[in-house]
Amino acid sequence: MKTPTLPPTPHSPKTYAGPSAADVLAQRKQFMNPGIFLYYKNPLMLVEGKMQYVWDETGKRYLDGLGGIVTVSVGHCHPHVVAAANRQNELYQHSTTIYLHPNVGAFAEKLAAKMPGDLKACYFVNSGSEANDLAMLMARASTGNYDMIALRNAYHGGNASGMGVTAHSTWKYNVPHSFGVHHALAPYPYRGVYGYDVADAGKKYANDVKEVIDFATPGKVAGFIAESIQGVGGFVEFPPGYLKQTYEYVRAAGGVCIADEVQTGFGRTGTHFWGFETQDVIPDIVTMAKGIGNGCPLAAVVTTHKIAASLQGKIHFNTFGGNPVVSAMGKAVLEVIEQENLQANSLKLGNYILAGLNKLKEKHQIIGDVRGKGLMLGIEMVKDRVTKAPASAECAAVLEHARDLGLLIGKGGLWGQTIRFAPPMCITQADADFLLEVLDAAFGKLQA
């Protein structure tokens, strides 16, 4: 098999003249928190990015197949987004929410226009963790209830309250915010009790939420929070009907339904602009981050005006949320998605790659499951397709070999057994072919 070759690009990176990767790593070890983890045995240092490609300090180019962990939605340093940021940076950078500024209002109006139903009240914050924290505050304030229901295999943030609803022990400490949080079965067709071949699997998984309400809570809940497709959990796609039935149970118990769109939003799933729309539901609160600002520190909570009014009882403001610069960037991202038809591109190339991955599954026995929507695709690796024993070490080896060949991908799942592919939505078919060639070579190297 010939070595896969990256498609050509017109961009010429600048010659890097800064400190070496070894020096930066040593500096990081001395002055930064050691709890921050790194990918790869030999940590990668990236110094430049343009659209779907990034370069390390040696000038080597990579296809960014993880989009900065599903953060770069329209492309690294997209000229339209960069221009919007530069114009605002030169004029006025900071304005808290206690003052008016036209950028935040214009962005809120454009974002609200993308939301279905009565989801029209926007609140801007700085990260997905902060957005989920605020969503849970709204749920409790608006309902008068306290208990929250989340899912096993879920991830909702790195702050205390986010860890409280996160179900991965790898990602959480013993935080008090776990009090009052109940975790229901993950609707995980590949590994769960109801597989792909089970009729009404979505409703069957939802029945576990009903049992949690009946037996583990006071019978009343503040809310239910779930990613529309589980991200860190390994891009797990829920069976049809799951969220619709679950939302009915939660609302009947006095709760509100929160959709965590931090990784699934902004057209990435291809068929819809929001991941929850693939389940034919409208949440009461939606949280979003990462791709909303194409890499800038921006996140949002969008809800109904009725629920939003629950915050009027106290003084509430945000120092940096929705500042003029990030608001200009967020609005520019929405414009790029529309102007460059990136949702359609996600659908077209996502289907193309998914078909290619299923062919690789036929060829390589270590692939147990292929799943996802649009440009949010997971490849679960197993040592044996019958026992489904997680192939964690092998998954890590595929990531390393892919890097050597010029492809950056991610991993997820409870055991680190699932490859995650979520690139900037501007990738081309040539990039898709390169991805499939690299993965074929990486899986083949495992067998060799």
N, C-alpha and C positions, 0 to 999 in steps of 0.2 A: 504494500500500500504506500502510495506517495505521501509525503508530508503535506498536511493541509496548509494552504496559503491564504493569508488575510486578503480580502478584496482591496484594491487600491483606494487611496483617498487623496484629494487635492490638497489637504492641509499639511503643511510642513512645520513640525514642532520646533520651538526655539531650543538652542543648545543650553542645557542645564549647567549652571556654574555654582550651585550651592553646595552645602555639606553632603557628605556621603550617606548612604542608607545606614551604614554601620554607626556613624557618628550620631545620626538622628535617633537610632535605636538606643544607643547608650545614654543620650540626653533624656529620652523618654523614660528609661528605667530609673534614672536618677531623680527626675523632677515631676513625674506624673504618677497617677494612681496605678498600682500594679494590677488592680482588678479589671482594667480595660483589656479585653482579649484581642489577639491578632490572628489573622488568617495566615496559613502557609507556614511550613517549617522554616523557610527563609523569608522573613516578613517582606512584603512588597511595598515599595515607596512609589507613589504616583505623583507626578509634578505638573502634568498638563492633560487637558481633555478637550475634545472637540466632537460634538454630536455623539455618535455611538462608540467612539474610540477614546482610549486613554494611553498615556506614555509614562514609562518609568524614568528614573534619572539617567539611565544609560541610553535612552532614546528608543527602547523597544516598545512597539505598539501592541495593544491588546483590544479585542472586542469586549466591551463591558457588558457581559451577559447578566449582571445582577443590578445594573443601574444604580450603583452606589447603595445597595440594599433597597431596591425599588423606590429610590428617591429621585433620580434623574429621569423625568418623564418624557420631555421633549428633546433632549440631547444636551450633552455637556456644553456649557458656554454658548447656548443658542443665541445667535446675534440679536434677535428681537427681544429676548429676555434681558440680555446684557445691556442693550441700548436703553431699555426702560429703567433699569437699575442705575445706570450711569447718569441719565438725565436727572433723576430724582436725587442722587447722591450729591450732585453739584448744586442743587437748589436748597434742599432742606432734608435732613436725615431723620430727625427724631421728633415725634409728637405722641404723647400718651393719650389714652382714651378720654382724659378729662377735657381735651380740646377738640375742636372740629378740624378735619382735613379732608379735602375732596377725594383723595386717592382711596381711602378706606371705604367710603360710601359707594364709590363707583365699582370697586371690587366686590363689595357685598351684594350690590344689585345684580352684577353679572353672574356671581356664584349662585345666588338665590334663583335666578332664571333657569339654572340647570337642575334644580331640585323639584321633585314631584309633590303634589298635594299642598299641604299647608306648611311645608318646611321652608320658611322664608326669613327666620330670624337668625342672623349670623353673629358669631362671637369669635374673634381671632385671638389665638394664643401662639406659643412658640414651638411646641412639639406635640407629637401624638400622645405621649405620656400625660402632658398637661391637659390636652383635649379630653382624654378619657377620664381624668380626674374631675374635670369640670362637668362632664356629662353625668357622672355618678352623683355629683353634688346636686345637679338639677333634678335628677331622678328622685333623690331623697327629699329635696325641698318641695317639689311639686306634688308628690304623692303623700308625704307625711309618713311614709314607711321607711324601713332601713335595709332589710335583707336584699342582697343582690344575688342573681344567678348568673354564672358564667359556665364555660365549657372546659372539660378536660382537653388537654392538648392546645390550649389557647395561650396567646401572648398579648398583653395589653399595655406594656410599658415598664420602664425602669425606675419609676418613682414608687413611693410606698403604697399608694392606693392602686397603682397599676399592677404592682406585684401581688397585691391582695387578690385580684381577679385573674391573675396569670396562673396557669396550672402546671407549668414546667418547673420542676424543682431546680433545674440548672439555672433558671433565670430569676429566682426569687430568694430572699432571705426570710428569716422568721419575723415578718412584719405584723404589727398589731392590726393593720387594715384587713387582714384575712378574717377577722371577726365579722360575722354576719354575711359571709360570702359562701355560697354553696355551688359546687361544681357538678354539672350534669354530664351524662355520657357524651363523648364526642361523636357526632354523626359522621363516622369515618368508615365508609363502605369497604375499604381494602382490609382494614384490621379490626373493625368493630364487629359487634354481635350480629348485625344485619348487613349482609354483603350486597354487592351490585345486583345479584340475582333475586333479591327478596322484594316481593311486591309491597308497595307502600312503606318502604324502609324509612322514608322521611317522617311519616306519621308515627311509626314505631319508635324512632329515636325521640321524637317530640314527647311521647308519652312518659319518658323518663323525667322530663322537665315538670310535667304534671305531678309525678310522684314526689319530686323534690319539694314542690310547693305544698303538697298535702302532708308530707311526713317530716320534712326537715326545716320548714319555716313556720311562722305563726299562721300561715294560710294567706297572708298578705305580703306582697313583695314591693320593693321600690322599683326594681327593674331587672331586665335581662340584657346582657351584653354579649355580642358575638361578632367576630370577623365574618365577613361575607364569604370569604374563602380563607381558611386558616393559613397564615403566612409562615411564621417561625415553626409551626407545627408540621410543615412539609407540604404546603400548598394543597391542603385537603379540601376538596369540593364536596359540599353537602348534597345528599340525595334530594330530588325534587319534592316539594311540599314541606320540607322540614321547617323552614322559618315561618311559613304561613300558619301551620298548626301550633307551633311554639308561641308565636305572637298572640294567638287567640287565648291560650292558657294563661300567659303572663298578664294580659290586659284584664282578663276575668278575675285575676287575683289582685287587681288594683295597681299593677305595675306599668311601667313604660318600657318600650323596646328600643335598645341602642344598637345601631349598626356601626361597627368599627371598619371604616373604609380607608384606613391608613395605607394599606397596600393595594387594595382592589379598585380604588376610585379613578376617575378621570379618563375613562375609556379603555383602560388596560384590558378588561375582559373581552373587548371587541364587540360583543353583541349588545351591550348596554354601557351607558356612561358610568353607572354605579353598580357595584357588585350585587347589592341587595335586590336590584331589579331583575337579576337572573332567577330569583326565587319568587318573583311576583308579589312583593310586599312593599309597604311604605312604613319605615320606622317612625318612631316619635322623636328620636334624636339621632343625628349622624355625626360621627367624628371623622376627621380627615387630616392628613399630614403628608410628609415625605414628598410625593409627586406634585402636591399642590403648588409648591414654589420652585420646583426643579432644582432643589438643593439648598435653597435658603431656609433659615430657621422660621418656618411659618406653619401654622396648623389652624384648624377651625372646628367649631361646634356649630351645627345648624339644626335648629329645632322649630317648633311652632311658637307663635307669639304667646299663646296661653302658658306653655311650659316655661318660656323665657321670662315671663313676668314673675316667676317664683324667686328670681334674684333681686327684685325691686325692694324687698323688705329690709335689706341692709345696704350699706355703702359698698360698692364693688367697682373695681377698675383694673386695668392691666397696663403695666408700665411700657412694655414693648409690643404687645399684641396688636397686629394691624398697623404697624408704623408705616410712614409714607413709602419707604423703599421696598419693603416686602410686599406691600399692597400693590405697588406698581408691577412688581415681578409676578405676583399671583394672577393679576389681570392679564398680563402678557402671556402667561402660560395658557390660560383659557383661549386666548386669541390664536396662539400657535396650533393648539389642538384642533380648532375649527378650521383655520386657514389651510393647514397641511393634511387634513383628513386623517389624523393619527389614530382615531378609533377604528376607522375602516382598515387602516394598515395593520393594526393589532389583530383584527379578526382574520384578515387574509393570511398574514404570515404566521399567526398563531395556529391556524388550521393546517397550514403547510408543514410547520415544524412538528405538530402533534402527529400528523400522518407519518412523518419521517421517524419520529421516536417509536411509534408502534412497530415500524419495520425493524428498528434496532432491537426492540423487545423480542421479536421473533428470532433474531440472530444471537442475542446474548442472554443466557439463562440467568445472569445475575440481576437482570431487570425484572422486578416483581410487578410493578405497577407504573403506568404512565397516566397522568391526569392533569386537569386544569382547564382554563379558558383563556383565549386570546394569548397575550404575551405574559402569562403567569402560569408556568408549566412546571410540574414536578415529576421526577423520576425516582421512584422508591427502589432501593437496591436491597436484595435479600441473598443470604447464603444458600437458601433452599426455597423453592417456590411452594412447597407443601407446608413446611414448618414456619415459613416467613421469618426465619431468624434474621435480624437486622445485619446488613453488611456494612457496618460502620467504618472499619478500617479501609475497606475497599472503596467506599464513597470518598473518604479523605484522599486516597491514592488517585482517584479519578480527577479530583480538584487540582491536585499537584501536577498531574500530567497535562491537563487542559491548560493550566497556566504556562507550562513550558512551551506549549504549541501556540500560545497567543490568545487564549480564551479565559476570561474570568467568570466563574459561576459561583453560586452559593450552595450551602447545605442547610438542612433543617431536619425536623423530626425529633422525637424524644431521644433517639439514640444517634442522631447525626447521620442517618442512613439515607436521606433523601436529597437529591440534587435539585436545587432551585434555579430556574431560569426566568429572569424578569428584566430584560434589557430596556434601554431607552426605546420609546415607541417609534423612533425614526429609522429603525434598522431596515435593511434591504433584503431581497431574496438571496443575493450573493452572500450576505452575512449569515442568513439562515442555512445556506448550504455549507458554509464554513463551520458553523456550529455542529451540524450533524456529522460532518467529516471528523471533526476533533473528537466528539463523543465516541464515534465508532472506533477511532484509533485508541482512545483511552480505555474503553471496555475491552478492546482486543489485547491491549498490553496486559491487562489483569489476567486474561486467560493464558497468555504466553508465559 
